[in-house]
Amino acid sequence: MPIGASVGKNGVNDLADVLVVQHLLNDWLGATGQKLLPTSGECGPLTIAAITGYQAQVLGAARPDGLISPGGKTWTALAAGQGARPPLSGADWWNANQARYPNSAAVADLVQPFQANVAAFLKALKDAGASVTVSATRRNAIRAHLMHYSWCVAKGSVAPAKVPALPGLKIQWDHGDLARSKAGAQQMMALFQIAFEPSLTSRHIEGRAIDMTIAWTGTLRIKDKQGKLRELGAPRSGDNPDLHKLGATYGVVKLISDPPHWSDDGR
C-alpha cells in the first residue's frame, strides 16, 4: 500500500504511513540481521535512524536525510523490497502467493449499472430455461499485472528489470540472467494458464465485463429488456447473433472475438 505523505525526519508522519514504512523497514532489518523496529505508528528516533541507515547502506546515499517521500527514491526502493531478502519468483512465488490475489465470478462484484443489467439478463435467460455458467466477473488488478508481465518477460517484449514495481508486491522478475528470468516468467505463464497476452486495461479489471457460457435446447423463448418475447433457435449457445442483439437491449454487449466475453461496451 502506498504512503500518502512523507515519513521520517521533519515529515508529516501520519500514523498509517508510518506503520507501512516500519513494516517495510523491518523486512530489510530482519533480512540483514538487525534489530527490528517496534511497529507503533510513531516516528521516533529509532525509525528515523533506520531510514537513514537504509538510505546509506542500500541506496549508497552520502548524506542520508532520514526522510521518505511518496514516489521518491527511498520509497520506490523500499516498496520494491530492495535490500531485503530476494523475493520468490516463478513457480515458487505462484504457489506461495497467487491465492492472495483472487479473481471473482460473482455478479455482485461488478460495478453499477452493469451489475444490475447483467442480473436482469441472467434472470431472463434462466426464466426462459437456458443454462448459464459464469466463469469470471471482476479481475484482481494485481493478478492482471502479474499475468501481463509474466507473458511480456517470457516472450521477451519487456526486459525483466523494466517490469514496474507495485508497492507491497514482492516478486523477483530479474535474476541477472535473461534465461533464468524468462524461465521464471514461463513458469508463471503455465500456472496462470495463459494462452493469449493478458491486458492491463481489461473491462474485467474495471468490473465492467463477465465471462459466461450459455446454452439451451429447442427454441428459446425469451423476453428482451422492453418485455418483448423473442424466439431463438440455432446455434443454441452464446454464439447466437440474435442472442447478442437481445443482450444488447439489457446493456450486456457481446465481444464476438472472445466466446464467453460480454461487457457494457463490447470490449
RAQUI-V55782 format. One record per pair of residues at least 6 apart in sequence whose ideal C-beta (glycine too) atoms are under 6 Angstrom apart, sorted by the first residue. I is the first residue (numbers start at 1). J is the second residue. Records with the same first field share a line. If there is no record, write none. Layout:
I: J, J
This chain:
1: 20, 168
2: 167
3: 17, 20, 70
4: 17
5: 12, 14, 17
6: 12, 67, 69
7: 13, 17, 18, 21, 68
8: 48, 51, 66, 67, 68
9: 48, 66, 67
11: 67
13: 43
15: 41
18: 41, 43
19: 41
21: 68
22: 37, 39
24: 78
25: 37, 50
26: 36, 37
27: 84
28: 54, 83, 84
29: 36
30: 36
31: 84, 85
37: 46, 47, 50
48: 66
51: 66
52: 64, 66
55: 61, 64, 74
56: 64
58: 82, 83
68: 74, 75
79: 167
80: 165
81: 87, 170
86: 172
87: 170, 171, 172
88: 96
89: 172, 184
90: 184, 187
91: 187
93: 171
94: 188, 191
101: 140, 142, 143
103: 136, 139, 140
104: 137, 138
105: 134, 136, 137
106: 137
107: 118, 119
109: 137, 138
110: 137, 207
111: 207
114: 208, 264
117: 250, 251, 252
118: 210, 252
120: 250
121: 247, 250, 252
122: 132
124: 222, 223
125: 132
128: 220, 221, 222
130: 214, 216, 220
131: 215
132: 212, 214
133: 213
134: 212
135: 211
136: 211
137: 210
138: 207
139: 204, 205
141: 205
144: 205
147: 192, 194, 198
148: 198, 200
149: 163
150: 185, 188, 189
151: 194, 197, 198
152: 158
153: 160, 173, 185
154: 182, 185, 186, 189
160: 173, 174, 181
161: 174
163: 173
174: 181
175: 181
203: 209, 263, 267
208: 263, 264
209: 263
210: 262
211: 260, 261
212: 260
213: 260
214: 238
215: 237
216: 236
219: 231, 233
220: 232
221: 231
222: 230
223: 229
224: 230, 246, 249
225: 249, 250
230: 246
232: 240, 242, 243
244: 254
252: 262
253: 265, 266
254: 262
255: 261, 266
